[in-house]
Amino acid sequence: GLLVGTLDVVLDSSARVAPYRILHQTQDSQVYWAVACGSSRKEITKHWEWLENNLLQTLSIFDNEEDITTFVKGKIHGIIAEENKNEQPQNEEDPGKFKEAELKMRKQFGMPEVEKLVNYYSCSYWKGRVPRQGWLYLTVNHLCFYSFLLGKEVTLVIQWVDVTQLEKNATLLFPECIKVSTRDNELYFSMFLNINETFKLMEQLANIAMRQLLDNESFLQDKSLPKPRRPLKNISALKRDLDARAKNECYRATFRLPKDECLDGHTDCTLWTPFNKMHIPGQMFVSNNYICFASRAEEACHLIIPLREVTIVEKADSSSVLPSPLSISTKSKMTFFFANLKDRDFLVQRISDFLQRTPSKKPCSIDREWKWNVADPCSEEVPELPFSSPLAVSPTSALSHRPVSFCAGQVPTASQGLLKLFRRDSEELSGPKGAKEKMKEESWNIHFFEYGRGMCMYRTSKTRELVQKGIPENLRGELWLLFSGAWNEMVTHPGYYADLVEKSMGRYNLATEEIERDLHRSMPEHPAFQNELGIAALRRVLTAYAFRNPTIGYCQAMNIVTSVLLLYCNEEEAFWLLVALCERMLPDYYNTRVVGALVDQGIFEELTREYLPQLSEKMQDLGVISTISLSWFLTLFLSVMPFESAVVIVDCFFYEGIKFILQVSLAILDANMEKLLQCCDEGEAMTILGRYLDNVVNRQSVSPPIPHLHALLTSGDDPPLEIDIFQLIKTSYEKFSNLKADDIEQMRFKQRLKVIQSLEDTAKKSVVRAVSGDIGFSMEELEELYVVFKAKYLMSCYWGNNRAAAARRDQSLPYLEQYRIDMEQFKELFISLTPWTCGAHTPVLAGRLFRLLDENRDSLINFKEFVTGMSGMYHGDLTEKLKVLYKLHLPPALNPEETESALEATRYFTEDVTTEVSPFVSELDICLHCESQETQEDKGRRNENGPEKEEKGTSPQDYRYYLRMWAKEKESKKETIKDLPKMSQEQFIELCKTLYNMFSEDPVEQELYHAIATVASLLLRIGEVGKKFSNRPTRKSEDCKVMNTQDPVSEEESPTSEQSQNSAVEQQPQADHEDKASVDAQPEKTQQENQTLGDGSGEGQGSPLQLLSDDETKDDMSMSSYSMVSTGSLQCEDIADDTVLVGCEGSSAAARYGSTIDTDWSISFEQILASMLTETALVNYFEKKVNILQKIKDQKKVERQFSSSSDYELSSVSG
């Protein structure tokens, strides 16, 4: 009963998932066996039918009930074993219980097989004040929850891309709970066995979804992950993969390693440090190319040993001082001792394996002026830039054709920093500042002697203290490369930069244009960039990076940062430093939406609230933080502070990371707190901060002072107080040094959710505003349609072909064109949203509409094209809706193959028709029509020739005339019903088929069927009338051919000809009609119908209808001479695709063309419209309003777009 069902769900995730079950139980036994289960009656009925066909008949041969049970069990177990055998190779890593839970998850929530379960947890969902105990399923793309409690079922499905906030908090009402926020709801989950593990996994999955929104990165499982040495209970391969990813990211961030470095393992140990003769406890990390060590105390010691530098790894002899030691020697004659290793033998074997895979590089001799100018035993060999490199021999720009001449002996920029080439002789070098600089260099040389030099240096708190005091100019480039990790990437990719420059030379795109525009704005006050040499170097580095990373390409502010890098490094080194900045140290900063900078801006606001609460409220009101922080963060203060001071900030940034930038920003606000609290507006606050930063000075700089442009423009009369940069840095460490890198990463995740969702909302509003002018939908309807459209695209990314879907989104395009869907996704949306449901025919109609909307023929449509198609069906009058339907049955919407079924159907309906033909028109009618046509053409010729003769004698047209003509051609011509081409007989039959399917299951279905049968029969005869006019041989045959030609001009003329024909026919006396047939019983009604046809068709539309006499119309309505499908006896779904609902004009077509489609038959849109207007049922159907919001709501339930909770009573489940 209910209690058993509830206990099943609470105690076991897989015991009860579906409300329907098939059980096997014999009369004498109290035990039953579950044979099948289903979530719906349809599903369980399908299982029962299979059992009836394959099992029940066989059971009758058994006499013993035990034999029956044994047979049934054996049969079902055999089927299960066969199914598992097929799936075994794919999921062999996942434990059995986990596979079972994944299968139940897919059944319960309707997920496809490609949706992978990561893990599942027992917890409670708080619905109101009542906790619902159930199971939380975390898949790659969704968060799902299921609960069954005393007859009440709760089902939740939330896409990770819809999550706006994840919080773990503890309140009185919700003890230790996780709060999941979307745009519509806030959901609370609690009572976890391990809430930290669950929350961490939820953060990872949400972060993957944000990456997908940001840069189209879909989740791909790492197949190279090694299998566990012992089986892990209830842990899936995906969960292991995600755990490994989290560890890899943390490992790479801690030691600034390349993005492709993967952690193999870590173990506790101690490191012997020769500089203080101590054992420092910590952890050793081993990966494919590096051995790293991090002490438990944050700044005690960090060590990075590249395996390319390792020469010997051996087990040393144990002693009381060094228990279980491991010795690692490097090429630079340094030896590192690790002790207290638990599994030393296994570790040595792993390191030896990695060493064997490490490629050995031949040492290259180099002679760099700034490099290793002191005898250093720890130096690494650096690959020399080959002389044949385009950088070494070509000082000219990759994009500029202006040659640059060098003096004899001058060194190109490829070999050293620009500062050395453009340093002017300064008295500072021989004065007190020069002495101070030499003392700094000496301090660093002593440090190198004690702690080592190069990548294998011991990094301790002493290193940080030296960085805070400023790095000497001669060592700046070297230490930036080491601290940022750029050195590792450069030495492992020799020649990469030179190849990039060579490939990008002479190539142009949007990025190169933007680079060219900004080159002369990059530190224009520095002499190095007042020269073509410096500008050419900057151009090459920025262009090379734009070609390396087209996703980023070029972003403003990159030029400022790169120009500073070039002052202290050569081009290749500056390039790899730029790579480290853009891809690792400042992730997502330099893209089109500067997401990374906005994320860190959010962190800055949060830290301001925490550390400076008084000021935070004031700054929030003024809106200052969002203005200042972008320029501070994007350029690392280089654009807002004097160069000599800002470069010290860059020193500390390369050592500490973003933590230091936030720390200094807080110190700047703190120093100006009193003045900022008294500000009245944003401008005043910006002036205060700007003047403060302008006067941050570096009194120890040996370079000549470079005037700061901002300071020159904003300098006032009173000389402001100067602030020493080293004092500012010291203050920032004293007040805000408790900021932790791990905490900042955690805050980055939280802010990234908020920022990306905010950007998505902005994009949605931009798109909706862009399309709202021409579309009949309201803003609310457009926003809902955009959500559904985007969700369909995203679904194709993770359930379809990832690469194909990702290729559709080009983020350089406007928001309107970024999301595009293909025909299959459009069909799914059309089926769920269209007001014209056609049963099995709906996908066919969807395909035709897609081809109609896809104007550029790229097999993709964007949001504007999508809503244009939807609007045509939902909005507009009867004429507009019929126009859309009409176009769907003409090329390019209608494929030639689709008309073949109409051909076969016509044969079927015309093969038994009698050959009697009653003439629709007399010879007099034809003669009158041809004369009228000739008259109209003569008049047209006279009108055309007249102006030509007049123009010959006039002067040439004014240029304004041609401008007006050009503007007129550029204007988008609004399509009128006269512009629509005529419809052939086979196309018309397809239209009838569509209409018949549309009316199925309508409340007035029979009335609509009768109406469309009447209209279709009438239109077929009208088509025959037009054909007789065009084909009957007369004296004016050449003029009559104009009616049948496919030329657009003749199509436009045809309504006029029809009108003239009608006016001629109307002049005939009534006696002509009475001679042809007997008088109709209801002449007044027929006359009124004819009048309605003429009026509804508009000017010159549908007039051939008036050629029909009253009796002929009556005969047509009785359908005595046509094969019609009885609407009362035939349901829509029983009709095959090739069935046609009305016959074509019977006898003449059959006799003349041998039961084939009549190629001369045609009908115009005006005639169809006029005929439709005669039937009230059809008019009411097409003018009926449909609420698209309700359709969207139903579609979301089906697609599970947002969290949808179903809370309904279930029938008791017998147990």
Secondary structure in CASP SS format (residue, H / E / C, confidence):
PFRMAT SS
TARGET T0000
AUTHOR 0000-0000-0000
METHOD secondary structure of the structure
MODEL  1
G C 1.00
L H 1.00
L H 1.00
V H 1.00
G H 1.00
T H 1.00
L H 1.00
D H 1.00
V H 1.00
V H 1.00
L H 1.00
D C 1.00
S C 1.00
S C 1.00
A C 1.00
R C 1.00
V C 1.00
A C 1.00
P C 1.00
Y E 1.00
R E 1.00
I E 1.00
L E 1.00
H E 1.00
Q C 1.00
T C 1.00
Q C 1.00
D C 1.00
S C 1.00
Q C 1.00
V C 1.00
Y C 1.00
W E 1.00
A E 1.00
V E 1.00
A E 1.00
C E 1.00
G E 1.00
S C 1.00
S C 1.00
R H 1.00
K H 1.00
E H 1.00
I H 1.00
T H 1.00
K H 1.00
H H 1.00
W H 1.00
E H 1.00
W H 1.00
L H 1.00
E H 1.00
N H 1.00
N H 1.00
L H 1.00
L H 1.00
Q H 1.00
T H 1.00
L H 1.00
S C 1.00
I C 1.00
F C 1.00
D C 1.00
N C 1.00
E H 1.00
E H 1.00
D H 1.00
I H 1.00
T H 1.00
T H 1.00
F H 1.00
V H 1.00
K H 1.00
G H 1.00
K H 1.00
I H 1.00
H H 1.00
G H 1.00
I H 1.00
I H 1.00
A H 1.00
E H 1.00
E H 1.00
N H 1.00
K H 1.00
N H 1.00
E H 1.00
Q H 1.00
P H 1.00
Q H 1.00
N H 1.00
E C 1.00
E C 1.00
D C 1.00
P C 1.00
G H 1.00
K H 1.00
F H 1.00
K H 1.00
E H 1.00
A H 1.00
E H 1.00
L H 1.00
K H 1.00
M H 1.00
R H 1.00
K H 1.00
Q H 1.00
F H 1.00
G C 1.00
M C 1.00
P C 1.00
E C 1.00
V C 1.00
E C 1.00
K C 1.00
L E 1.00
V E 1.00
N E 1.00
Y E 1.00
Y E 1.00
S E 1.00
C E 1.00
S E 1.00
Y E 1.00
W E 1.00
K E 1.00
G C 1.00
R C 1.00
V E 1.00
P E 1.00
R E 1.00
Q E 1.00
G E 1.00
W E 1.00
L E 1.00
Y E 1.00
L E 1.00
T E 1.00
V C 1.00
N C 1.00
H E 1.00
L E 1.00
C E 1.00
F E 1.00
Y E 1.00
S E 1.00
F E 1.00
L E 1.00
L C 1.00
G C 1.00
K E 1.00
E E 1.00
V E 1.00
T E 1.00
L E 1.00
V E 1.00
I E 1.00
Q E 1.00
W H 1.00
V H 1.00
D H 1.00
V E 1.00
T E 1.00
Q E 1.00
L E 1.00
E E 1.00
K E 1.00
N E 1.00
A C 1.00
T C 1.00
L C 1.00
L C 1.00
F C 1.00
P C 1.00
E C 1.00
C E 1.00
I E 1.00
K E 1.00
V E 1.00
S E 1.00
T E 1.00
R C 1.00
D C 1.00
N C 1.00
E E 1.00
L E 1.00
Y E 1.00
F E 1.00
S E 1.00
M C 1.00
F C 1.00
L C 1.00
N C 1.00
I H 1.00
N H 1.00
E H 1.00
T H 1.00
F H 1.00
K H 1.00
L H 1.00
M H 1.00
E H 1.00
Q H 1.00
L H 1.00
A H 1.00
N H 1.00
I H 1.00
A H 1.00
M H 1.00
R H 1.00
Q H 1.00
L H 1.00
L H 1.00
D H 1.00
N C 1.00
E C 1.00
S C 1.00
F C 1.00
L C 1.00
Q C 1.00
D C 1.00
K C 1.00
S C 1.00
L C 1.00
P C 1.00
K C 1.00
P C 1.00
R C 1.00
R C 1.00
P C 1.00
L C 1.00
K C 1.00
N C 1.00
I C 1.00
S C 1.00
A H 1.00
L H 1.00
K H 1.00
R H 1.00
D H 1.00
L H 1.00
D H 1.00
A H 1.00
R H 1.00
A H 1.00
K H 1.00
N H 1.00
E H 1.00
C H 1.00
Y H 1.00
R H 1.00
A H 1.00
T H 1.00
F H 1.00
R C 1.00
L C 1.00
P C 1.00
K C 1.00
D C 1.00
E C 1.00
C C 1.00
L E 1.00
D E 1.00
G E 1.00
H E 1.00
T E 1.00
D E 1.00
C E 1.00
T E 1.00
L E 1.00
W E 1.00
T E 1.00
P C 1.00
F C 1.00
N C 1.00
K C 1.00
M E 1.00
H E 1.00
I E 1.00
P E 1.00
G E 1.00
Q E 1.00
M E 1.00
F E 1.00
V E 1.00
S E 1.00
N C 1.00
N C 1.00
Y E 1.00
I E 1.00
C E 1.00
F E 1.00
A E 1.00
S E 1.00
R C 1.00
A C 1.00
E C 1.00
E C 1.00
A C 1.00
C C 1.00
H E 1.00
L E 1.00
I E 1.00
I E 1.00
P E 1.00
L H 1.00
R H 1.00
E H 1.00
V E 1.00
T E 1.00
I E 1.00
V E 1.00
E E 1.00
K E 1.00
A C 1.00
D C 1.00
S C 1.00
S C 1.00
S C 1.00
V C 1.00
L C 1.00
P C 1.00
S C 1.00
P C 1.00
L E 1.00
S E 1.00
I E 1.00
S E 1.00
T E 1.00
K C 1.00
S C 1.00
K C 1.00
M C 1.00
T E 1.00
F E 1.00
F E 1.00
F E 1.00
A E 1.00
N C 1.00
L C 1.00
K C 1.00
D C 1.00
R H 1.00
D H 1.00
F H 1.00
L H 1.00
V H 1.00
Q H 1.00
R H 1.00
I H 1.00
S H 1.00
D H 1.00
F H 1.00
L H 1.00
Q H 1.00
R H 1.00
T C 1.00
P C 1.00
S C 1.00
K C 1.00
K C 1.00
P C 1.00
C C 1.00
S C 1.00
I C 1.00
D C 1.00
R C 1.00
E C 1.00
W C 1.00
K C 1.00
W C 1.00
N C 1.00
V C 1.00
A C 1.00
D C 1.00
P C 1.00
C C 1.00
S C 1.00
E C 1.00
E C 1.00
V C 1.00
P C 1.00
E C 1.00
L C 1.00
P C 1.00
F C 1.00
S C 1.00
S C 1.00
P H 1.00
L H 1.00
A H 1.00
V H 1.00
S C 1.00
P C 1.00
T C 1.00
S C 1.00
A C 1.00
L C 1.00
S C 1.00
H C 1.00
R C 1.00
P C 1.00
V C 1.00
S C 1.00
F C 1.00
C C 1.00
A C 1.00
G C 1.00
Q C 1.00
V C 1.00
P C 1.00
T C 1.00
A C 1.00
S C 1.00
Q C 1.00
G C 1.00
L H 1.00
L H 1.00
K H 1.00
L H 1.00
F H 1.00
R C 1.00
R C 1.00
D C 1.00
S C 1.00
E H 1.00
E H 1.00
L H 1.00
S H 1.00
G C 1.00
P H 1.00
K H 1.00
G H 1.00
A H 1.00
K H 1.00
E H 1.00
K H 1.00
M H 1.00
K H 1.00
E H 1.00
E H 1.00
S H 1.00
W H 1.00
N H 1.00
I H 1.00
H H 1.00
F H 1.00
F H 1.00
E H 1.00
Y H 1.00
G C 1.00
R C 1.00
G C 1.00
M C 1.00
C C 1.00
M C 1.00
Y C 1.00
R E 1.00
T C 1.00
S H 1.00
K H 1.00
T H 1.00
R H 1.00
E H 1.00
L H 1.00
V H 1.00
Q H 1.00
K C 1.00
G C 1.00
I C 1.00
P C 1.00
E H 1.00
N H 1.00
L H 1.00
R H 1.00
G H 1.00
E H 1.00
L H 1.00
W H 1.00
L H 1.00
L H 1.00
F H 1.00
S H 1.00
G C 1.00
A H 1.00
W H 1.00
N H 1.00
E H 1.00
M H 1.00
V H 1.00
T H 1.00
H C 1.00
P C 1.00
G C 1.00
Y H 1.00
Y H 1.00
A H 1.00
D H 1.00
L H 1.00
V H 1.00
E H 1.00
K H 1.00
S H 1.00
M C 1.00
G C 1.00
R C 1.00
Y C 1.00
N C 1.00
L H 1.00
A H 1.00
T H 1.00
E H 1.00
E H 1.00
I H 1.00
E H 1.00
R H 1.00
D H 1.00
L H 1.00
H H 1.00
R H 1.00
S C 1.00
M C 1.00
P C 1.00
E C 1.00
H C 1.00
P H 1.00
A H 1.00
F H 1.00
Q C 1.00
N C 1.00
E H 1.00
L H 1.00
G H 1.00
I H 1.00
A H 1.00
A H 1.00
L H 1.00
R H 1.00
R H 1.00
V H 1.00
L H 1.00
T H 1.00
A H 1.00
Y H 1.00
A H 1.00
F H 1.00
R H 1.00
N C 1.00
P C 1.00
T C 1.00
I C 1.00
G C 1.00
Y C 1.00
C C 1.00
Q C 1.00
A C 1.00
M H 1.00
N H 1.00
I H 1.00
V H 1.00
T H 1.00
S H 1.00
V H 1.00
L H 1.00
L H 1.00
L H 1.00
Y H 1.00
C C 1.00
N C 1.00
E H 1.00
E H 1.00
E H 1.00
A H 1.00
F H 1.00
W H 1.00
L H 1.00
L H 1.00
V H 1.00
A H 1.00
L H 1.00
C H 1.00
E H 1.00
R H 1.00
M H 1.00
L C 1.00
P C 1.00
D C 1.00
Y C 1.00
Y C 1.00
N C 1.00
T C 1.00
R C 1.00
V C 1.00
V H 1.00
G H 1.00
A H 1.00
L H 1.00
V H 1.00
D H 1.00
Q H 1.00
G H 1.00
I H 1.00
F H 1.00
E H 1.00
E H 1.00
L H 1.00
T H 1.00
R H 1.00
E H 1.00
Y H 1.00
L C 1.00
P H 1.00
Q H 1.00
L H 1.00
S H 1.00
E H 1.00
K H 1.00
M H 1.00
Q H 1.00
D H 1.00
L H 1.00
G C 1.00
V C 1.00
I H 1.00
S H 1.00
T H 1.00
I H 1.00
S H 1.00
L H 1.00
S H 1.00
W H 1.00
F H 1.00
L H 1.00
T C 1.00
L C 1.00
F C 1.00
L C 1.00
S C 1.00
V C 1.00
M C 1.00
P C 1.00
F H 1.00
E H 1.00
S H 1.00
A H 1.00
V H 1.00
V H 1.00
I H 1.00
V H 1.00
D H 1.00
C H 1.00
F H 1.00
F H 1.00
Y H 1.00
E H 1.00
G C 1.00
I H 1.00
K H 1.00
F H 1.00
I H 1.00
L H 1.00
Q H 1.00
V H 1.00
S H 1.00
L H 1.00
A H 1.00
I H 1.00
L H 1.00
D H 1.00
A H 1.00
N C 1.00
M H 1.00
E H 1.00
K H 1.00
L H 1.00
L H 1.00
Q C 1.00
C C 1.00
C C 1.00
D C 1.00
E H 1.00
G H 1.00
E H 1.00
A H 1.00
M H 1.00
T H 1.00
I H 1.00
L H 1.00
G H 1.00
R H 1.00
Y H 1.00
L H 1.00
D H 1.00
N C 1.00
V E 1.00
V E 1.00
N C 1.00
R C 1.00
Q C 1.00
S C 1.00
V C 1.00
S C 1.00
P C 1.00
P C 1.00
I C 1.00
P C 1.00
H C 1.00
L H 1.00
H H 1.00
A H 1.00
L H 1.00
L H 1.00
T H 1.00
S C 1.00
G C 1.00
D C 1.00
D C 1.00
P C 1.00
P C 1.00
L C 1.00
E C 1.00
I E 1.00
D E 1.00
I H 1.00
F H 1.00
Q H 1.00
L H 1.00
I H 1.00
K H 1.00
T H 1.00
S H 1.00
Y H 1.00
E H 1.00
K H 1.00
F H 1.00
S C 1.00
N C 1.00
L C 1.00
K C 1.00
A H 1.00
D H 1.00
D H 1.00
I H 1.00
E H 1.00
Q H 1.00
M H 1.00
R H 1.00
F H 1.00
K H 1.00
Q H 1.00
R H 1.00
L H 1.00
K H 1.00
V H 1.00
I H 1.00
Q H 1.00
S H 1.00
L H 1.00
E H 1.00
D H 1.00
T H 1.00
A H 1.00
K H 1.00
K H 1.00
S H 1.00
V H 1.00
V H 1.00
R H 1.00
A H 1.00
V H 1.00
S H 1.00
G C 1.00
D C 1.00
I C 1.00
G C 1.00
F C 1.00
S C 1.00
M H 1.00
E H 1.00
E H 1.00
L H 1.00
E H 1.00
E H 1.00
L H 1.00
Y H 1.00
V H 1.00
V H 1.00
F H 1.00
K H 1.00
A H 1.00
K H 1.00
Y H 1.00
L H 1.00
M H 1.00
S H 1.00
C H 1.00
Y H 1.00
W H 1.00
G C 1.00
N C 1.00
N H 1.00
R H 1.00
A H 1.00
A H 1.00
A H 1.00
A H 1.00
R C 1.00
R C 1.00
D C 1.00
Q C 1.00
S C 1.00
L C 1.00
P C 1.00
Y H 1.00
L H 1.00
E H 1.00
Q C 1.00
Y C 1.00
R E 1.00
I E 1.00
D C 1.00
M H 1.00
E H 1.00
Q H 1.00
F H 1.00
K H 1.00
E H 1.00
L H 1.00
F H 1.00
I H 1.00
S H 1.00
L H 1.00
T C 1.00
P C 1.00
W C 1.00
T C 1.00
C C 1.00
G H 1.00
A H 1.00
H H 1.00
T H 1.00
P H 1.00
V H 1.00
L H 1.00
A H 1.00
G H 1.00
R H 1.00
L H 1.00
F H 1.00
R H 1.00
L H 1.00
L H 1.00
D C 1.00
E C 1.00
N C 1.00
R C 1.00
D C 1.00
S C 1.00
L C 1.00
I E 1.00
N E 1.00
F H 1.00
K H 1.00
E H 1.00
F H 1.00
V H 1.00
T H 1.00
G H 1.00
M H 1.00
S H 1.00
G H 1.00
M H 1.00
Y H 1.00
H C 1.00
G C 1.00
D C 1.00
L H 1.00
T H 1.00
E H 1.00
K H 1.00
L H 1.00
K H 1.00
V H 1.00
L H 1.00
Y H 1.00
K H 1.00
L C 1.00
H C 1.00
L C 1.00
P C 1.00
P C 1.00
A C 1.00
L C 1.00
N C 1.00
P H 1.00
E H 1.00
E H 1.00
T H 1.00
E H 1.00
S H 1.00
A H 1.00
L H 1.00
E H 1.00
A H 1.00
T H 1.00
R H 1.00
Y H 1.00
F H 1.00
T H 1.00
E C 1.00
D C 1.00
V C 1.00
T C 1.00
T C 1.00
E C 1.00
V C 1.00
S C 1.00
P C 1.00
F C 1.00
V C 1.00
S C 1.00
E H 1.00
L H 1.00
D H 1.00
I H 1.00
C H 1.00
L H 1.00
H H 1.00
C H 1.00
E H 1.00
S H 1.00
Q H 1.00
E H 1.00
T H 1.00
Q H 1.00
E H 1.00
D H 1.00
K H 1.00
G H 1.00
R H 1.00
R H 1.00
N H 1.00
E H 1.00
N H 1.00
G H 1.00
P H 1.00
E H 1.00
K H 1.00
E H 1.00
E H 1.00
K H 1.00
G C 1.00
T C 1.00
S C 1.00
P C 1.00
Q C 1.00
D C 1.00
Y H 1.00
R H 1.00
Y H 1.00
Y H 1.00
L H 1.00
R H 1.00
M H 1.00
W H 1.00
A H 1.00
K H 1.00
E H 1.00
K H 1.00
E C 1.00
S C 1.00
K C 1.00
K C 1.00
E C 1.00
T C 1.00
I H 1.00
K H 1.00
D H 1.00
L C 1.00
P C 1.00
K C 1.00
M E 1.00
S E 1.00
Q H 1.00
E H 1.00
Q H 1.00
F H 1.00
I H 1.00
E H 1.00
L H 1.00
C H 1.00
K H 1.00
T H 1.00
L H 1.00
Y H 1.00
N H 1.00
M H 1.00
F C 1.00
S C 1.00
E C 1.00
D C 1.00
P C 1.00
V C 1.00
E H 1.00
Q H 1.00
E H 1.00
L H 1.00
Y H 1.00
H H 1.00
A H 1.00
I H 1.00
A H 1.00
T H 1.00
V H 1.00
A H 1.00
S H 1.00
L H 1.00
L H 1.00
L H 1.00
R H 1.00
I H 1.00
G H 1.00
E H 1.00
V H 1.00
G H 1.00
K H 1.00
K H 1.00
F H 1.00
S H 1.00
N H 1.00
R C 1.00
P C 1.00
T C 1.00
R C 1.00
K C 1.00
S H 1.00
E H 1.00
D H 1.00
C H 1.00
K H 1.00
V H 1.00
M H 1.00
N C 1.00
T C 1.00
Q C 1.00
D C 1.00
P H 1.00
V H 1.00
S H 1.00
E H 1.00
E H 1.00
E H 1.00
S H 1.00
P H 1.00
T H 1.00
S H 1.00
E H 1.00
Q H 1.00
S H 1.00
Q H 1.00
N H 1.00
S H 1.00
A H 1.00
V H 1.00
E H 1.00
Q C 1.00
Q C 1.00
P C 1.00
Q H 1.00
A H 1.00
D H 1.00
H H 1.00
E H 1.00
D H 1.00
K H 1.00
A C 1.00
S C 1.00
V C 1.00
D C 1.00
A C 1.00
Q C 1.00
P H 1.00
E H 1.00
K H 1.00
T H 1.00
Q H 1.00
Q H 1.00
E H 1.00
N H 1.00
Q H 1.00
T H 1.00
L H 1.00
G H 1.00
D H 1.00
G H 1.00
S C 1.00
G C 1.00
E C 1.00
G C 1.00
Q C 1.00
G C 1.00
S H 1.00
P H 1.00
L H 1.00
Q H 1.00
L H 1.00
L C 1.00
S C 1.00
D H 1.00
D H 1.00
E H 1.00
T H 1.00
K H 1.00
D H 1.00
D H 1.00
M H 1.00
S H 1.00
M C 1.00
S C 1.00
S C 1.00
Y C 1.00
S C 1.00
M E 1.00
V C 1.00
S C 1.00
T C 1.00
G C 1.00
S C 1.00
L C 1.00
Q C 1.00
C H 1.00
E H 1.00
D H 1.00
I C 1.00
A C 1.00
D C 1.00
D C 1.00
T C 1.00
V C 1.00
L C 1.00
V E 1.00
G C 1.00
C C 1.00
E C 1.00
G H 1.00
S H 1.00
S H 1.00
A H 1.00
A H 1.00
A H 1.00
R H 1.00
Y H 1.00
G C 1.00
S C 1.00
T C 1.00
I C 1.00
D C 1.00
T C 1.00
D C 1.00
W C 1.00
S E 1.00
I E 1.00
S C 1.00
F H 1.00
E H 1.00
Q H 1.00
I H 1.00
L H 1.00
A H 1.00
S H 1.00
M H 1.00
L C 1.00
T C 1.00
E C 1.00
T H 1.00
A H 1.00
L H 1.00
V H 1.00
N H 1.00
Y H 1.00
F H 1.00
E H 1.00
K C 1.00
K C 1.00
V C 1.00
N C 1.00
I H 1.00
L H 1.00
Q H 1.00
K H 1.00
I H 1.00
K H 1.00
D H 1.00
Q H 1.00
K H 1.00
K H 1.00
V H 1.00
E H 1.00
R C 1.00
Q C 1.00
F C 1.00
S C 1.00
S C 1.00
S C 1.00
S C 1.00
D C 1.00
Y E 1.00
E E 1.00
L C 1.00
S C 1.00
S C 1.00
V C 1.00
S C 1.00
G C 1.00
END
